[in-house]
Amino acid sequence: MSKRRRKIAELFDKSQAYSLKDAIAILKRCPPVKFDQTVDIALKVGVDPKKSDQTVRGTVSLPHGTGKTLKILVFARGDKVNEALAAGADFAGHDDLVEKVSKGWTDFDAVIATPDMMREVGKLGKVLGPRGLMPTPKAGTVTTDIQKAVQELKAGRIEFKVDKTCSINNGVGKVSFDDANLEENIRTYLGAVLKAKPASARGQYFRSLFLSSTMGAGIKIDLKDVETM
């Protein structure tokens, strides 16, 4: 174990569950690194993802953003290209960008498309799909309101989705965030996941929750502190 890891291990008890407030304080006391670490949520939920009526998926706008500057690609034609660029998109266009992505280019963090572009964009599934970048109506990334979609992504809207292990994982801010702002981001995120609970899900919904930073250990969260939201 490295010296840094030993110092982190001394800060908390792995067998103990902590409140969000205490967990955030522990993350901030961890030995610093040379970059602003992302604060990550690892949430296990009580659903069966193999059942179509128990999929957990949605979007949430974090009140204080993610702390990450997104590169946004917009597939659109005509005036929508100018609308996208004016709203802050980093790349916007149609056939030329479709061809570029088809050849493996993925120097972007999010993709938005107008509905009329989805026939072409659908052909990019092998490139965009594995990276979680395929635009979808449910995520608000297939839309005619390009300006709104770009601005919301830039402001901190993220998508969450349960995986085959019943886990939902997302970055919810940066270690440099104010404690109160980071906690508000996390509670807003968890509230959105709670609202997305499938009607057919039975038993305890939140099964386990861990908070971590990029170079830090996972801290177990006391579910009693978040289940009453």
C-alpha positions as CSV (number, residue, x, y, z in Angstrom):
1,M,0.0,0.0,0.0
2,S,1.3,3.4,-1.0
3,K,1.9,6.2,1.6
4,R,-1.0,8.1,0.2
5,R,-3.3,5.0,0.4
6,R,-2.3,4.4,4.0
7,K,-3.2,8.0,4.9
8,I,-6.6,7.6,3.3
9,A,-7.2,4.4,5.1
10,E,-6.6,6.2,8.4
11,L,-9.3,8.7,7.7
12,F,-12.3,6.4,8.0
13,D,-13.6,2.9,8.9
14,K,-14.5,0.9,5.8
15,S,-17.0,-1.2,7.8
16,Q,-18.9,2.0,8.9
17,A,-21.6,3.8,7.1
18,Y,-21.4,7.6,7.1
19,S,-23.7,10.5,6.5
20,L,-23.3,12.4,3.2
21,K,-22.0,15.4,5.1
22,D,-19.3,13.3,6.9
23,A,-18.4,11.4,3.7
24,I,-17.8,14.6,1.8
25,A,-15.6,15.9,4.7
26,I,-13.5,12.7,4.6
27,L,-13.0,13.0,0.8
28,K,-11.8,16.6,1.2
29,R,-9.3,15.5,3.9
30,C,-7.7,12.9,1.6
31,P,-4.2,13.8,0.4
32,P,-4.4,16.0,-2.6
33,V,-3.4,15.1,-6.2
34,K,-2.3,17.3,-9.1
35,F,-5.8,17.7,-10.6
36,D,-9.4,18.4,-9.4
37,Q,-10.8,15.0,-8.8
38,T,-14.4,14.0,-9.8
39,V,-16.7,12.9,-7.0
40,D,-18.5,9.7,-8.0
41,I,-21.7,8.0,-6.9
42,A,-22.0,4.2,-7.0
43,L,-25.6,3.3,-6.2
44,K,-27.1,-0.2,-6.2
45,V,-30.8,-0.4,-6.6
46,G,-33.4,-3.2,-6.0
47,V,-34.6,-3.9,-9.6
48,D,-34.3,-6.7,-12.1
49,P,-32.8,-5.0,-15.2
50,K,-33.6,-8.0,-17.3
51,K,-37.3,-7.0,-17.0
52,S,-38.3,-4.3,-19.4
53,D,-40.6,-2.7,-16.9
54,Q,-37.8,-2.3,-14.3
55,T,-35.4,-0.2,-16.2
56,V,-34.2,2.8,-14.3
57,R,-33.2,5.7,-16.6
58,G,-33.5,9.4,-16.7
59,T,-31.8,12.8,-16.7
60,V,-31.1,15.3,-13.9
61,S,-29.8,18.8,-13.9
62,L,-27.3,19.2,-11.1
63,P,-27.8,22.6,-9.5
64,H,-24.1,23.4,-9.3
65,G,-23.0,21.6,-12.5
66,T,-20.6,18.7,-12.8
67,G,-17.4,20.9,-12.9
68,K,-16.5,19.3,-16.2
69,T,-16.4,21.3,-19.5
70,L,-18.2,19.1,-22.0
71,K,-17.3,18.9,-25.7
72,I,-20.7,18.7,-27.5
73,L,-21.3,17.4,-31.0
74,V,-24.6,18.2,-32.7
75,F,-25.8,16.4,-35.8
76,A,-28.1,18.9,-37.6
77,R,-28.8,20.6,-40.9
78,G,-29.4,24.1,-42.1
79,D,-30.2,26.8,-39.6
80,K,-30.0,24.2,-36.7
81,V,-26.2,24.1,-37.3
82,N,-25.9,27.8,-36.6
83,E,-28.3,27.5,-33.6
84,A,-26.1,24.7,-32.1
85,L,-22.9,26.7,-32.5
86,A,-24.5,29.9,-31.1
87,A,-25.7,27.9,-28.1
88,G,-22.1,26.7,-27.3
89,A,-21.8,23.4,-29.2
90,D,-18.2,22.6,-30.1
91,F,-19.0,20.8,-33.3
92,A,-22.1,20.9,-35.5
93,G,-22.9,19.6,-39.0
94,H,-24.2,16.6,-40.9
95,D,-22.7,14.4,-43.5
96,D,-19.1,15.4,-43.0
97,L,-19.3,14.7,-39.2
98,V,-21.2,11.4,-39.7
99,E,-18.4,10.2,-42.0
100,K,-15.7,11.4,-39.5
101,V,-17.3,9.6,-36.6
102,S,-17.8,6.5,-38.7
103,K,-14.0,6.3,-39.0
104,G,-13.6,6.3,-35.3
105,W,-13.4,10.0,-34.2
106,T,-14.7,10.5,-30.7
107,D,-13.2,13.7,-29.4
108,F,-16.4,14.8,-27.7
109,D,-18.3,14.0,-24.5
110,A,-22.0,14.3,-25.6
111,V,-24.0,14.0,-28.8
112,I,-27.2,15.8,-29.7
113,A,-29.2,15.2,-32.9
114,T,-32.3,16.6,-34.6
115,P,-34.9,13.9,-35.4
116,D,-34.3,14.1,-39.2
117,M,-30.6,13.2,-38.6
118,M,-31.3,9.9,-36.7
119,R,-31.4,7.7,-39.8
120,E,-27.7,8.6,-40.4
121,V,-26.8,8.8,-36.8
122,G,-28.3,5.4,-36.2
123,K,-25.6,3.9,-38.4
124,L,-22.9,5.1,-35.9
125,G,-24.1,2.7,-33.2
126,K,-20.9,0.7,-33.2
127,V,-18.9,3.8,-32.4
128,L,-21.3,5.8,-30.2
129,G,-23.1,2.9,-28.4
130,P,-20.2,1.4,-26.5
131,R,-19.2,4.8,-25.2
132,G,-22.8,5.7,-24.1
133,L,-22.9,8.6,-26.6
134,M,-25.9,7.6,-28.8
135,P,-28.5,10.3,-28.6
136,T,-32.0,9.3,-27.4
137,P,-35.3,11.1,-27.0
138,K,-35.5,9.9,-23.3
139,A,-32.3,11.6,-22.5
140,G,-33.4,14.8,-24.3
141,T,-30.6,14.5,-26.9
142,V,-32.9,13.9,-29.9
143,T,-34.7,17.1,-30.2
144,T,-35.6,20.1,-32.4
145,D,-34.8,22.5,-29.5
146,I,-31.1,22.4,-30.0
147,Q,-30.4,25.6,-28.1
148,K,-32.0,24.2,-24.9
149,A,-30.4,20.8,-25.2
150,V,-26.9,22.3,-25.6
151,Q,-27.3,24.8,-22.8
152,E,-28.7,22.2,-20.4
153,L,-25.8,19.8,-21.0
154,K,-23.3,22.7,-20.6
155,A,-25.0,23.7,-17.3
156,G,-24.7,20.2,-15.8
157,R,-27.5,17.9,-17.0
158,I,-26.5,14.3,-16.8
159,E,-28.1,11.0,-17.8
160,F,-28.3,8.1,-15.4
161,K,-29.1,4.5,-16.3
162,V,-29.1,1.2,-14.4
163,D,-26.6,-1.4,-15.7
164,K,-26.9,-5.2,-15.8
165,T,-25.5,-5.4,-12.2
166,C,-28.3,-3.2,-10.9
167,S,-25.8,-0.3,-10.4
168,I,-26.0,3.3,-11.4
169,N,-22.8,5.2,-11.5
170,N,-22.2,8.9,-12.2
171,G,-19.9,11.8,-11.5
172,V,-21.7,14.5,-9.4
173,G,-19.2,17.2,-9.0
174,K,-15.6,18.0,-8.1
175,V,-13.6,17.7,-4.8
176,S,-13.0,21.5,-5.1
177,F,-16.8,22.2,-4.8
178,D,-18.1,23.8,-1.6
179,D,-19.3,21.1,0.8
180,A,-22.9,22.4,0.8
181,N,-23.0,22.6,-3.0
182,L,-21.6,19.1,-3.4
183,E,-24.2,17.7,-1.0
184,E,-27.0,19.6,-2.8
185,N,-25.8,18.0,-6.1
186,I,-25.8,14.6,-4.6
187,R,-29.2,14.9,-3.0
188,T,-30.7,16.3,-6.2
189,Y,-29.2,13.3,-8.1
190,L,-30.5,10.8,-5.7
191,G,-33.9,12.4,-5.7
192,A,-34.1,12.0,-9.5
193,V,-33.2,8.4,-9.3
194,L,-35.8,7.9,-6.6
195,K,-38.5,9.4,-8.8
196,A,-37.4,7.1,-11.6
197,K,-38.2,4.0,-9.4
198,P,-40.3,1.5,-11.5
199,A,-43.8,0.9,-10.3
200,S,-43.2,-2.8,-10.5
201,A,-40.1,-2.7,-8.2
202,R,-40.6,-4.4,-4.9
203,G,-38.8,-4.3,-1.6
204,Q,-36.0,-1.9,-0.7
205,Y,-35.1,0.4,-3.6
206,F,-31.7,1.8,-2.5
207,R,-29.6,-1.2,-1.6
208,S,-26.1,0.4,-1.2
209,L,-24.5,3.7,-1.8
210,F,-20.8,4.6,-2.0
211,L,-19.2,8.0,-2.5
212,S,-15.6,8.2,-3.9
213,S,-13.2,10.5,-5.6
214,T,-11.1,9.7,-8.7
215,M,-8.0,8.8,-6.6
216,G,-9.7,8.1,-3.3
217,A,-11.4,5.1,-1.7
218,G,-15.1,4.4,-1.7
219,I,-16.9,5.5,1.5
220,K,-20.1,3.7,2.4
221,I,-23.2,6.0,2.9
222,D,-25.8,5.4,5.6
223,L,-29.0,4.9,3.6
224,K,-31.1,6.3,6.4
225,D,-29.5,9.7,5.6
226,V,-30.8,9.6,2.0
227,E,-34.0,7.5,2.0
228,T,-36.1,10.2,3.6
229,M,-35.6,12.7,0.8
